[in-house]
């Protein structure tokens, strides 16, 4: 075994513990490279389909301008990038190259050679080389397209990339489009580490630039916002994505791998620490975006480079009603209730326990606990409704009676997100007593089946593309730990399924999303359930 692997393993065990270390070191929660390579070969577009695409005429045939800042690009990579654009099945494109070192004779020779072969390729020299944002703006200055796409100088587009974008433009009149991507080796022969992305996810974008490549926006939009900004060099694409999506009416994801990101030693794809300045710039990008959105918040870097935590400010703590449906003997321990109350403020929180196993009032000195006996047959939804009806406050936190432990600032984390004007409900991260995940959001598959996201992964295993550790929007969250406003509940409570189930939770969350509100999963509000939970 190589010394590097042993050293890496020791580091993982120190950081994540035995269970988390094994999970992280072995890539638990990730897509295995050999599995993806087989999937890619099976699912990539066929030669027959590519031939059909080349003869396809759309009602609207937009011109795509692809911006590429070039700086001393190794010649094999430069050729492959150029060829990947020339080989597009959709042929109405313009390749706009900003050459930041025109004195590199070999690069200049290759560029001139390709310009002679194809007049759709145009270059502008940038001998001053002021930075990647400024250089990209030079490429933007010669762009004539209806849409602008971004391509790095050593990466490649799939042959059907622009065809799929043109199809999406025609089908959905998109302002902003992005696609899935994967990594390729230096030789370009192996595909691995795919990034299968969700539909537009605001909270995820505030946690990490998950969109990255391939990004396309209307030229009018990109020029309207003033192009790229040099003060954010290293994260200039993240800044551009924020500013475009803030103004876009229609943001569309193409669920196909259409971009291939080359991975080599100095690339952030392989060695994140090689571009620490980029992560500092990323923090500034998110801070600036939040200010434009009128959000008062603090941005922190996490221990994972390129990933951030947004801590939304609470100007004045609202009073919170905690509703606990108790169908069995199980009840949140006294110490945990005291911690919840003390962390947030005993005068700001009150508890309502709907008790289906009533044996007398629950009383703790100094804590407001309203015991509500339930004398009918236990029905979780009816009991939940009853408990919420009895509350006096706008902010409602529903908790499982099986919770035995919570993280610091538990309620505050829920409140700071629920107070946001576009958020409908917030769910936390819940663990079994053995340290594996019980709840961390729900995903609804195309066939309607429900997947419990990250379930049974170890607590400190980061999951696929680090998403277990990122705050993000979800399609649904469970009612084991969820906060929402009472006024919203009054709008959606009618017609809800009576039995407690994931299907019921999805039903409620679908109603919330139907009010144009976001569902937020935050990994920063953690709880643990006992064995019975």
N, C-alpha and C positions, 0 to 999 in steps of 0.2 A: 504494500500500500504506500502511495506517495506521501511524503511528509506534509505537503500542502493540504491534502485531504484530511489527514489526522488533525492538523492545526485548526482547520475549518470546523471539523467536528467538535473539537474541544470548545471553540468559541460559541458554537450553537448551543452546546449543553449548558455552558455558563449563563447564556442569555435566556434560553427558553426552558431549561430543565430537561429531564430525560425524555418525557413524552413529546414536548414541543420541539426539542432538538432533533429527535429522530424524524418527526414529521417534516420539519423544515429542511433538514439535510437530504432526505429522500424525496423531497418535492411533493409531499402529500398535499392534495388539493390542486396541484398543477396538472397540466396536460403533458404526458410523457412524450418526449421527442419522437421516439420510434412510432408511437401511435399516431401522432400528428402527421409525420412523414407519409405514412400509409393513407391516412385520411385525405391529405392534400393530393396525392396522386390519383386517388379515386374520384375526388370531387372537382378537380381543376377542369376548366372549360376544355372541351374537345376540339380537335382540329376542324371537324365538320361544323361545329357551332361557330368557331372563329370565321370560317369561310362565309357562313350565312350572315354574320354580323357585318362583314366588309361590304356587303351589298344592301344593307338595310338603310332605308331613307326614313327619317323621322319627320313629322309635320313641322317641327322647329329644329333647325340644325345649328345650335349655338357654336360659336368659336370659343375654344378653350385656350387660354394663355397659361402656360406652365412656367413658373418662375424658378430658376436654379442659380443660386450664388455659387460660383466656382472659385476655389483657391488651391492651387497646386495639387489638384486631384490626381492620384495615381492613374496612369493611362488606361490600364485594363478596366478599372472601375468607371472611368469617364466614358469609354466606348460603350460599356454595357448600359450605362444610364441613357446615353444618346440613342442607342439601338432600341431600348425598351420604349422610348417615346415614338420613334419612327415606325415601330412594329405595331402600333395601336390599330385596332380594327376600325375604330372611328377616326377618320382622317382629317377632320376640320380642327386643327390645332395650330398653335404658335408656341415655339419654345424660346423663352426669353432668358438668356444667360448673361449674368454679370460676372465678368472675369476680374477677380481682385488682384491678380498678378500677371499682367500682360507680358512681363519680361520672361516668364517661363515659356521658352520657345517651343518645347514639346507639346505643352497644353495648347498653346496658340496654334500650332500646326494642325493638331487634331481638330480643333474647333473650326478652323478655316476649311479643312478638308470636308467636314460635315456640312458646312454652310454651302459649299460648292455643290454638294450632292442634293441638298434639300433647302430651298429658299424659305421654308417655314421656320428654320432655325436662325435666330438673330442674336447677336452679342453686343454688349456695351462694356467697354473697359472701365475699370474702377481702380486706377493705380494708387489712389490715396488709401484704399482699403480701410475705411473708417470703422468697419464692424459689420457683422452679418445682417443686422437690420437695415443699416444704411445701404449696404450692397444690394440687398433684396429690393429696396426701394428703387434703385437704379434699374433693376430688371422690370419692376412694375411700371416704370416711366415709359418703357417701349411696348408695353402690353396693349393690344388692340381688341382683346377678347371680350365676350359677354360674361364669361366666368373666369376666375383666376384659381389655379391650383398650385400647390407648393410641393416641390420635390427637392430632396437633398442631392448633392453632387455625386455621391457614390452609391445611391440607392436605385431601385428599379420599380417601374410600374408593371403590373400584370398586363398582358396584351389586350384584355377586354376592359381595362379600367375606365377609359374615357367613354366607351360604348355604354357601360352601365351607368355612368354619370349622366350621359345624354338622355338615356332612357328615363332616369329618375327626374330629370329636369322636365321632360315632356309629360310624365305621368303625374307629377306632384308639384310642379312649379316651385321648386325649392329655392330658398335664398341661400341656405348653407347646407352642404352635404359632407358627410365623412364616411369612411369605410373601415372595415377590419384590416388588419395588417399582420405580417409575421416577420421573423428574422431570417436572414440568409447568411451563410458562412462567407468568408472572404473570397472563396472560389465561386460562390453563387450556386453551388451544386446542391446544398442541403437546406431544406426549409425546417424551421423549428420555432418554438416559443410564440405561438399564435396569440394575438390579442383580439379575442372576440368581444366586441363592445356592446353595451346596452344602448337602447334608445336614449335620446338626449337626457342627461342626468346632471342637473345643476349642482347638487351637493357633491357628487363625485368629481366634477370638474373643479370645484373649489378645494378638493382634497388632493388632486393630481391631474396632470394634463393627460387624461385617458384618451382624448380624441387624437392628438398627435398627427399621425399620417393615415390616410391621404385626406387632406382638407381642401375643400373647394368652396368658394363663395362668389356671389355676384360681383362683377367688377365694379359696378356702381356703388355697392355697399363698401367694398374694400377701399375704394378711393374716397368715398364720402367721409370715412373715419380717419383719413389722413395717412394711410399706409402703416408701415412698421415704425416702431419707436426705439431709438438707439439706447435709451436709458435702461431698456430691459433686455439688452443683448444676453443671449444664453437662454432666455425664456420668451423671446420675442414672438414665437409662434403661439404660446399660451396666451400672451397678451392680445394678439390678433384674434384668436378664437373667441376670447371673452368679448371683445368689442364688437365683433361681427354677430355673435349669438345674442348679445344684449338687444340688438336692433332688428334681428331677423324675425319675420312673421312665421316662417316655416323652415324648421331644421329637420333634415332627413338623414337617417343612417342607412347605408347600404350594407346588408349583412353578408358581405362577401370579402374574401381576402384579395385585395386589389393592389396592395403596396408591400414591397419587400425591403426591409430595413437591413442594410449590411452591418454586420457586427465585426468590429476589429478592435485592437487593443485600446486605442484611445477614444473609442466611441462610448457615449453614455449608455449605449445599449448593453455593453459588456462590463465596463469599468466606471460605475457611477462617480466614484471619488475623483476621476480625472477632470471633472467639470463641476467642482464645488460651487464656483461662481454662478453657474446656471441655476442652482437650487436657491441661492440667495436672491437671485433675480426673480425666481418663481414666487417667492414669498412676497416680494414687492408687487408683483403682478396681481396676486389675489387681494392684497390690501387695497390697491388702486381700484380694482373691480368692485369690491365691497363698498367703497366710498361712493362710486358712481351709482350704485344701487340703493344708496341711502341706508346701508346696514352699518351699525356701530359694532365693531368686532375686533378681536385680536387674533392674529395669525401666528401659529407656532409651527416650527419644523418638528417632525416626528423623528424617531430614531432611524427611520428608513429614508434614505436620500430621495428627494423628489416628491415626498408625501407630506401633507400638511394637515394641521388641525385648526379649524376656525372656531373660536370661542366667542359666541354672540353675547353682547352686553345686556345686562338686565338693569334698567335705570331704577326701577322700583319693584321690589319683589311682590308679585301678586299672591294672594292667599290661595292655597291649594287644598282640594279635597281628595283624599286617598280612599278609593273604594276597593274593598276586599270581599270577594264572594267566598264564603266558607261553607263548603258542602259536606266536609268530613270533619274529623277531629283535628286535622292539621291546621296550624295557625302560625303566622310569622312570629318568631321569638321576640320576647320583650326587648332584649338588647338591640335587635335590629330595628324595631319600631322607634326606640329611643334615638338610635343613630340617625335614622331618616329625619326625625323631628329636630334633633339638635343641629345637624348639618345645615338645614334650611332655616331653622328658627321655629321654636315651639309655638310662637304666637302667629305663625304664618301657615301652619298646616294642621289639618284635622282629619281624623280617620273615621270611616264608616265601614263597619263590618256587618255584612248581611249573613247571618248565622243560621245555616240549615241544620246545625247540630247544637242548638241553643241549650246551654247548661247554666246560664247566668251571665250578667254583664261582664265585659272585659274592662278592667280598670288598671291604668298605670298612673302613678302620681305625676301630676304636671302635664300629662298628655291628653288631649281631647280625643276620646274614643267613643263614638256613638255606636252602640250595639243594637242591631236591628234584627230581632228574632224572625225567622222564616218558618211558618207553621204549616205551609202547604208542601206538596211534593217538590223536591229540589229540581229546579230548572234554571240553568246558569244564566240564560238570556233574561228571563223574567226577574231573577234575583239581581242581576246587574242593573236592569232598568229601574228597579225599586230603589236600589242604593243610590243611583245617580239622581233620581227624583228628590231624594231627601237631602242632597247636598245643597250648600248655600253659596258655593264659589263657582267662578267661571272656569277655572282650570281644574280638570279632573285627571287623576292618575289612577288607572286600574292596575292592581297588582294581584298576582297569584298568592293564595294563602300558603303555598309551599315554599316561598322564598325564605331562606335562612340567613342570607348575607347580602349586603350591597356595597358598592364602591363609594368613595368619598364624593361629596357634592352631587349626590344621586339625583335629587329632585331638581336642583339648579340646572343640571345638564338638560333635563327634559324641558324645563320652563324656558330656558334661553332659546331653544329651537321652536317650541310651540308658539312663542310670542311673535315669531316672524309672520308677516302679513300673508304670505303665500303658502304657509304650511298648515295642513289639516290635522295630522297626527304624527307622533314621534314614538318609536319603539327602541328599546335598549337591547343589550346583548346579555343573554341568559345562559348559564352553564349548569350542567349536572354537577353533582357533588364530586365526581371523579375528575373534574377540570375540563371536560369536553363540552362543546357547544350544544345547547338545547334549542335556543331560539336566536336567530339573527336575521329575520326577514323571510318573506315568502316570495317564490317565483312561480308564475302561472305559465305552464307550457302551452304550446299551440293546441294540444288536444284537450286542454282544460284541466289536466291533472296539476296538483300543487306540489311543488318541491320546497322543502325546508332548507333554506340556503345555509351552507357551511355546517350543517348538523353533524355532530360527533367529531368534528375536527378539534384538536387540542387548542386550548385557550390562546397560546402564543404562536400557533402556526398561522402565518399571514394569509394563507389561502391563495386561490387563483388570482394572479396579477395583483397581489397585496390587498385584495378587496375586502377581506375579512376585517382588516384594520382601518378601513376608510369609512368616514361618514358618507352616506349616499342615499339616493331616493330608491324606494322599493315599490313593487307593484302591490304588496300587501305586507302587513305585520300582524303578529299575534296579539291576543288580548291577555297575555300573561304579564306583560309590562308595557303599558301604552298610555300616552297622555294626549288629550284633546280638549277642546273647549265645550262647555256644556251647551252653549248656543248652537254649536254645530251638531251635537248629538240630538237635539230637539228636531233638527231638520231631517235627520236620516234614520231615526230609530224605528219608524213604523215599517212593518213588513219583514223584519229581520227573523231569520230562522231561530227557532227556540232552543235547539240543542247546541251545546258547546262543541265546536268542531273547527278544523281549519277552513272548511267550506264556509262556515258562518263568518269567520274572521275576514275571509276574502270578500264575501258579500258586503260586509260593512265598509271595508276599505275601498271597494269599487264605488260605493256611494260617495265616499269622501272625495275620491279622485274625480268623480262626476261633477263636483263643485269647483273644478279647476284648482284643486289644492294638492300640495305635495305630501307624500308619505316619506318620513325620514327615518332611516336606521342609523343610530349612533353607537359606535363601539365604546364610547366614553361613559355610558351609563350601564354599569355591569351589575349583575345579580347572580346569586347561586341558589338553586333549589335543593331541597333535601331528597332523600331516596324515594319518597312517595311521589315526588313531582316528576 
